[in-house]
Amino acid sequence: MKREDIENAAKKEAEELACLVYYGGSAISQEDVENACVNVAEWRIDSVWHGVKEEPNYEEYFLYENAVHAYHVDGIYPSEDEPFAWDDYVKDWGLIRWAYIKDLIPNTEK
């Protein structure tokens, strides 16, 4: 997740607020601003999660949620002797979604 992605999501919400004023002919309420902030925050949280059809990069740790809504951390380190099959892994562990650990850690970049 890059700061630019977050800024783009915020700009999208700001544009929607501007359209509300322009086309609606009214002022922006505090509730409108609060809703825009919540929308960007929800987008940020949801944007780090990947569906199980997308295979993570090997050798990067990820958090996954399984079918019973338990969370686990793992990393995939395939060996030359034993091939790795992502579809089998998803089925065996009941994955429903996953996210890279690095994307869950707050960005302290200013």
C-alpha positions as CSV (number, residue, x, y, z in Angstrom):
1,M,0.0,0.0,0.0
2,K,1.4,3.3,-1.1
3,R,0.6,6.7,0.3
4,E,-0.4,7.7,-3.2
5,D,-3.2,5.0,-3.2
6,I,-4.6,6.5,0.1
7,E,-4.4,10.0,-1.3
8,N,-6.2,8.9,-4.5
9,A,-9.0,7.4,-2.4
10,A,-9.3,10.6,-0.3
11,K,-9.4,12.7,-3.5
12,K,-12.2,10.5,-4.8
13,E,-14.3,11.1,-1.7
14,A,-13.5,14.9,-1.8
15,E,-14.7,15.0,-5.4
16,E,-17.9,13.3,-4.4
17,L,-18.4,15.9,-1.7
18,A,-17.7,18.7,-4.2
19,C,-20.3,17.3,-6.5
20,L,-22.8,17.1,-3.7
21,V,-22.4,20.9,-3.1
22,Y,-22.3,21.8,-6.8
23,Y,-25.3,19.7,-8.0
24,G,-27.2,19.7,-4.7
25,G,-26.9,23.4,-4.2
26,S,-26.3,23.0,-0.4
27,A,-23.5,23.1,2.0
28,I,-21.5,20.1,3.1
29,S,-22.7,18.9,6.5
30,Q,-20.5,17.5,9.3
31,E,-22.2,14.1,8.6
32,D,-21.1,14.3,4.9
33,V,-17.5,14.8,6.0
34,E,-17.6,12.1,8.6
35,N,-19.1,9.7,6.0
36,A,-16.3,10.5,3.6
37,C,-13.7,9.8,6.3
38,V,-15.3,6.5,7.2
39,N,-15.4,5.5,3.5
40,V,-11.7,6.2,3.0
41,A,-10.9,4.3,6.2
42,E,-13.0,1.3,5.2
43,W,-11.3,1.4,1.7
44,R,-7.9,1.3,3.4
45,I,-8.8,-1.6,5.6
46,D,-10.4,-3.6,2.8
47,S,-7.8,-2.8,0.1
48,V,-5.0,-4.9,1.7
49,W,-7.0,-8.1,1.5
50,H,-6.6,-10.5,-1.4
51,G,-9.0,-13.3,-2.6
52,V,-7.7,-16.8,-2.6
53,K,-7.6,-16.9,-6.4
54,E,-4.6,-14.6,-6.1
55,E,-1.5,-16.4,-4.9
56,P,0.9,-14.5,-2.6
57,N,4.5,-13.9,-3.4
58,Y,6.7,-16.7,-2.1
59,E,9.0,-15.8,0.9
60,E,6.7,-13.0,2.1
61,Y,4.7,-13.5,5.3
62,F,1.0,-13.1,5.1
63,L,-2.0,-13.2,7.4
64,Y,-4.9,-15.4,6.4
65,E,-8.5,-15.8,7.5
66,N,-10.0,-19.3,7.3
67,A,-13.5,-20.6,7.1
68,V,-14.0,-20.5,10.8
69,H,-12.9,-16.9,10.9
70,A,-9.6,-17.7,12.7
71,Y,-6.5,-15.8,11.7
72,H,-3.0,-17.3,11.1
73,V,0.4,-16.0,9.9
74,D,2.3,-18.0,7.4
75,G,4.9,-17.8,4.7
76,I,5.5,-20.1,1.7
77,Y,9.0,-21.4,1.1
78,P,8.7,-24.1,-1.6
79,S,11.6,-26.6,-1.9
80,E,13.0,-28.0,-5.1
81,D,12.2,-31.5,-3.8
82,E,8.5,-30.9,-3.1
83,P,6.4,-28.8,-5.5
84,F,3.9,-26.3,-3.9
85,A,0.3,-26.1,-5.0
86,W,-1.5,-23.0,-3.8
87,D,-5.0,-24.4,-4.5
88,D,-4.3,-27.4,-2.3
89,Y,-3.0,-25.1,0.5
90,V,-6.2,-23.0,0.2
91,K,-8.4,-26.1,0.4
92,D,-6.4,-27.8,3.2
93,W,-6.4,-24.7,5.5
94,G,-9.8,-23.3,4.5
95,L,-8.5,-19.9,3.4
96,I,-11.1,-17.3,2.5
97,R,-8.8,-14.3,2.2
98,W,-5.2,-13.2,2.9
99,A,-3.1,-10.0,3.3
100,Y,0.6,-9.3,3.4
101,I,1.9,-8.5,6.9
102,K,3.8,-5.5,5.5
103,D,0.5,-4.0,4.3
104,L,-1.0,-4.3,7.7
105,I,1.7,-2.4,9.5
106,P,1.1,1.3,9.7
107,N,3.2,3.4,7.4
108,T,5.1,6.0,9.3
109,E,6.2,7.8,6.1
110,K,5.2,11.5,6.2
